[in-house]
Amino acid sequence: MNNKGTKKQSTGLELPDWKLVRIPEAVESLAKIAVDAAFAVHTELGPGLLEGAYEACLSRELELRGVRHQRQLPVPLSYKGVRVEIGYRADVVVEGKLLLELKAVEGLLPIHTAQVITYLRLLKFPLGLLINFNEVLIKDGIHRVLNVPRTPQEVLS
């Protein structure tokens, strides 16, 4: 799956080929499993808990499904050739390929999406899921975020 046609549909503009994000089938498969796991957690717990509770329960759900993942994985930041230890952490990284950023907030803000995009760029992942468990219907809280290249040179890195 990719983002081909999405920009043209929404704005009437055509995306250049270098801006297309191609999501490997393995990542799409992991995303489906992660969404199913989030549905299971939300069905059991509902909205209203703290983010950490959802993270722990989602981790358990992924374990039950036999999916390798890491919680609170450090996100590396390099600036002009120097690694900066600032303490950025991804909530859940699934099989080293998919970012899950979890929230339990009244409503998602643009800064939440910006955080996911930044983590995707730093981790060099094509896809992340931004999941807000504080929704009556979890389907309203799950958002796919793509790592769209900003320049043609970014595609090669």
N, C-alpha and C positions, 0 to 999 in steps of 0.2 A: 504494500500500500504506500501511497505517497501523497503529496499535496498538489499534484497536477490538477489544474482546473479550478482550484479553490479561489485563487486571487481573481481570476477572470470572472468567475461567477459572482463574486461579491463587489468588484469594482469595475468590471469591464476591461481591465488591463491584463495583458499576458505576462506571465512570469518568464524571465530568461531561464534557459535550461540549468544553469549553474545554481539557481535558487531552489531547484526541486530537491525535496528530501525523500530519499528512498529508504523505507523502513524494511530491514531484513525480515523475512518470514519468521525467523526464530524470535525476534523481538516482538513482533505482532502476537505470536503465540503466548509469550510471557505476559504481554499486556492483557490478553484475554483472561488468563489465569488470575492475574492480579485483580482485575475488575470483579471476577467471580468471587474471589476471596474477600474483597471489600464489601460486596453485597452480603456475603454470609455474616461478616462481622456486624454490619449495620443492622441486618435482620435480627440478630441476636441481642444487640445492645441498644440500638436506636440512637438518636442524637442526644447531646447534653453532657457527655463526658469530656475529660481532658484529652488533649492530643496524645499524650504518653500512653494512656489506656488503650486507645485505638491502635497505636503503633505496636504495643505488646501483643494485642489480640490478633492483629493482622499478621504479625510475625508467626504466631502459633498456627494460624490458618494456612500460611504458606508452608510451614513445616509439615503439617498434616497432608498437604498436597505433594510433598516431596520436592519442593522448590528451594534451591540454594539461594540464600540472600544474606545480606549484612545490614545491621541496624546502626544508625549514627556513624556512618562511614565518613572519615575526613575527606573533604573536598580540597584538593591541592590548588594553591594559588601561586603563580609565578609572576613576578614583576621585574621586567628588564633583566632577566637571567637569574634572579634571586628568588628562592622559595620563601614565601611569606607565610609564617605560621600564625594564622589569625583565628582559627577555630571554626571555620565553616564546616557543617556536617549535613550530609544527606540523610533524610529520615530512614529510607530503605532503598537499597540497591539490589536488584534481582539479577542473579547470575552474572554480575559484572556488566550488564547490558542495558538495564532499564531502571530509570529513576522513579521512585514513588515519593512525592513530597506530600505529607499529610498535614491537614489543618482541622481545627475544631472551632470555627469562628462563625459569627453571625452572617457574614457575607465575605466572599473573596474580593480582594482589592487588586488593582493592577500591579502593585508591588509584589504580590504573591506569585503572579505569572512571571514577572521580571526575575524573581529569585530562581524559579525553575529554569528559565531560559539561561540564566547565568551559570547555574550548576551544570546544565546540559553542555554548555560550551566548555566549561572547565574540565568536565569528565569526558568530553568528546562522544557523548551519546546522542543518537538521533531522535529519541522519543522519551518523554517523561509523562507521568500522570500526576496531576494535581488533584488531590482528593480531599474534599471538605466533608467530614463526617457529621457536621452540625446542620444537616438538612433533613427535612421530614422524609423526602424521597432521595435516596443515595444517588440515583441516576442524575439528579440535578447538581450533585456535588462532585461528579467525576469529569475532569477536563483533560483532554490530550493536548500536550504542548510539544511542538516540533522545534528542533534545533535548525533553524533556517540560516544558511550561510549569509553573512553580511557582505562579503566580497568574493570574487572568483578565487582568490588566493586561499580563502578559508576552506574551500572545498578540498584542496590538495593537502591540507594539514591534518 
